[in-house]
Amino acid sequence: MIDNFAETNSRRSFFGKLAAMMTILTGTSRLSAQQSAPAQPSTPSGAAPSSPEGNRPSPTSNHTYNGIYYFSGTGSNDGYPKDDHVTVTDPFEKHVTRTMDALKRSLERNGCSMDSILNLQVFLCLPLAESTPTPTGKARFDAHKAQYDALNKIYATYFTPGKAPSRACMAVEWIPGDSLIEIVGSARVIA
């Protein structure tokens, strides 16, 4: 069983690295094409462009480009006051609900809806706290699987049946901002 687990992790690591390289390569060619194309306004009438250079996206923030809203780093404390932040020791389900609520608010502020999401990348991590021992081996796999199952139960409630976007879900070692989940993706602007 352990050999099979190690083989699966090794294979996933390989494909994860392969996917990252492909993303970099295809993103670089798209970026070159975008930089050479003339800028066309894609913000709603009266809205400020997303960067001083017109409509080119900023590499470090959420932005809209050609009718697509790109968002990154949405976690369980986004949009909540400092005195209402969750910590890594709070229940994972609370992290998921708050993250999905923050994502929904961000989308709606930018003319999108949950059903207009094109794709998502969801990152999960186990709590890193001195009071919570980090599991190892199969126990670690089981802990991530429990998170994945909890995520799916809550996640499904945010979409119209049959409208959930394509999604990748990955376990990582750490997420900034005391969050156990972070979401990155894009959505079609509909308003």
N, C-alpha and C positions, 0 to 999 in steps of 0.2 A: 504494500500500500504506500509506504514512504517513497520507494523508488518511483512509483507511478506519479506521486505528488511532485517529486523533484523533477521528473521528466516534463510534467505539465508546466511547472513554473519556468523551467529552462526554455521550453517551446514558446511560452507566452512572452518571456523576456526577449527572445529572438524576434518574434513578430511585433512586439512593442517597439523595439529599436528600428525594425524595418519600417513600421508605420511612421515613426518619427522622422526617419530619413526621407521618406516619400513626401511627407507633409512639408518638410523644409524645401525639398527640390521643387515640388509643384507650387508651393507658396512663393518661391523666389521668381519663377517664371511669370506667375500672375502679377506679382508686385512690379516686375519690369514692364509688363504690358499695361498695367494701370498707370504707371508713372509716365509712359510715353503717350497715353491717350489724353485728349483734351479734357479738362475738368468740366463736368456738367453738373448743375445743381441737382441735388437729390433730397435736400431738406424741404420740409413743408414751407409754403409761402409765409414769409415774415420771420422764419426761424434763422438763427445765426448759423453760419457754416460750422462744421465740426473742427476746423483748424484754421489758423491764420492764412494758410496757403490755398484757401478755397475749400474744396470738398475732399481733399486727401485725408485719409484717416490718421489719427494720432496713434502711435504704436503702444501707448500705455493707458488708453482709456476706452470706454465704450463709445461707439460711434456708428453713424449711418453712412453707408456708401452705396450708391446706385440702387436705392430702395431696399437695402438689406441692413438690418440693425445687428451689429456685432457686439457681443457682450462678453466680459471676462471677469473672473474673480468674484462671482456672486456667492456669498457665504451666509452662514446663519446669523451673523451680527450686522449685516448690511442694512442700513436704513433704520436701525434701532439706536436709541440714545445709549450712551456709555453705561448709565446706571441700569439698563435693561439687557445688557449683553449676557449671552449664555457662556458657559465655560466648557472645557473639554470633559468635565465630569458630569455634565447634564445629560439626560437621556438622548440617545441618538435620534429617536423619533422627533424630539423637539427641534434638533438641529435641521432635520429634513424639512419639517413643516415651515420653520422660519425661513429657510433658504428658498423654498418654493414660493412662499408669500413674497419675499424680497424680489425674486425673479419676476413674478407676475406684476408687481408694482413697476419695476423697471421697464418691462415690455410695454405696459399700458401708457407710461409717461412718454414713450417713444413711438407711439402709433402702431403698436403690435398687439397681439394677443397670444395666449398660450397655444392656441391652435395654429398660429402662423409661424411657430418655431420650425426651422428647417432641420437643424441637428443640434445635439447636445453632447458635451463631454462632461461626465460626472466623476469627480474625484472623491474618494472616501478615505478616511484614515482612522485608526484606532486612537483612543485617548492616550496622550502622552502626559501623564501626571504621576508624581511621586506616590500618590495614594492609590493609584491603579496600576497593578503590575501588567506589563505588556506580554501577551501570550507568545509562545514560540511554536514552531512546528505545526502539527495538525491543529492544535488549539487556535493558532493564529488564523489558519485557513477557515476554521469553523466560525471564528469571530467575524471575519470579513464576510463570510456567507450569510451570517445572521444580519449584518448591516445591509447587505444587498437585498435580502428578503424583506426587511423592514422598509427600505427605500422603495421597492416596487409596490408595496401596499399603499403607501402614501402618494407616490408619484402618479399612479393611475387615476387618482381622484382629481387631478388638476387638468385633465384633458377630456374633451368630448370623446366618447367611445369611438375607436377606430382612427383617431386623429393624433395619437402620440407620435412625436417625431423620432427619427433615427437617433440612436443613442449609443455611446460607448461608456462603459463604467470601469474605472480603474482604482485599485487600492494604492495609496501612496504612504510615505512615512510621516509626512507633516503637512499641514495646511495652515497658512498664516491667519491670525485674527481669532484664535480660540475656536475655530470652526472644525467640525468633523466631516464637513462636506463642502465642496466648491463646484460651481457649475460654470461652464464656458460654452458658448454656442452662437447661433445666428438665427434671425427671424425675419420674415418678410414684413415690410411696413405695409399696413393695410389702411391706415387713416391718413 
